[in-house]
Amino acid sequence: MIERASNLPPSYAWPRRDLEDARERHFAATMDLVCGRHPFYREVMAQHDLARADFGAVADLAKLPVTTKQDLMARADDFVLERDGLDEDIRTVWDVMYTTGSTSGTPTPFVSTSYDFFNILMLNRNMMLIRGVGESDIVANLFPLTRQPHGAFIRALQAPAVMNIPVVAALPGNPSADFTLGNSTEETVRIVERSRATVLWGVPSFIRRLLQTAQTMGANFSAVHRVFVTGEALYPEARRDLVERLVDLGATDPVISGSYGMTEMQGGAVECPTGTGFHNPLPDQFLIEIVDPESHRPVTDGTEGLVLLTHLNRRGTVLLRYAVGDISALTRETCPGCGATTERLTLAPRRADALVKIKGMLVNPEPVLARLSGDMAIAAFRLTVEHADPADPLSRDVLRLRVAPADDGDAALPERLSGLVKAETGITPKVEVVEVEAFDAGAPGWKAKPFADLRQQP
């Protein structure tokens, strides 16, 4: 029997018709502005002989071509509405966040006005409610401070604030030699322990390392009952690993709650406590669609396809039919866990370009990443594809696994992991054993990347 969550956001109790009416109202107001004040879509509409009159309803969005990440990265400023002469809340830039990077290595700015920020607070409140946060909770923000403003660290401070509950920022790591307030993993363990945090919020790989360190230190995490993770794939093996370590640290029935987070939402689609999918947390203001990856035509509910995001109610950076770059499936059926009537993603999103060609073979890295992420003998790892000669893009491919063992005494670990990777990919990797601190050095953002293709294109 599934126990329904309580204290859900008001919009989740709306009849379907009321939700659709709210979406149409927001969409109409947004398109009034987009058609006259959005440089990118103004140009797209002219190219396709479209005008404001062609968008009488949300369903008419299908007349627009899909917007790609490349479009946004190349012309980020052209995705910001021209706001001269509008109300103060719309004219005022509240903050600018950045994506974690691009093909050029330069993060892409994402602009929010005061109007947007007020809605971001509502988004963050809804995310917390769906995840079961209550008035007695204390949140430990385990995201690192970064060189550019990223939503993870900042929104994880604001979400508890809008719920009127305490948050402690642990400030793990250091983004720059100019920043001297960062804490080591051991110090972060002590911060979680003394604050009696009930919710840990961060990326899975760091939280795993935190729990490993806490076990070594004999720490008491008995107050923890929820872990919120985002920014990396959360495989079932990794989820089980986190639960087992938390139980060993004194936690009772801990819940691991995943999030499909994205800069373009300034939040993410989240799991309700029963894990029945990733729920749209602000359904009257965000539209999530699934389309065929090639034709970009809508697919039936339950069918895998490309995830598109549309802003129905934004005034800074505005995106329509934006391809996030992931594959998933969607349902509009009422959630048996929380009673939500809006859309939710039923499959953990995966990258649309997940297949990688190595030594002439197409390889899906997902299965081996899942196996490695659930291996309790590993403290941290990174799998990369490189050129044997980094300066020569025509040199042979090398699959390299850098791994920090959880137990220095496991001499057989490299050979075992080499066999594991070969069994999953068909390719024998070069395994390098490194210190766990090696995974902290030089990280440009807050997301760890367990897999990377570092080859130059010829």
Summary of the structure (lengths in Angstrom):
residues: 458
radius of gyration: 22.5
end to end distance: 56.3
largest distance: 70.1
contacts: 1456
relative contact order: 0.12
helix: 33%
strand: 23%
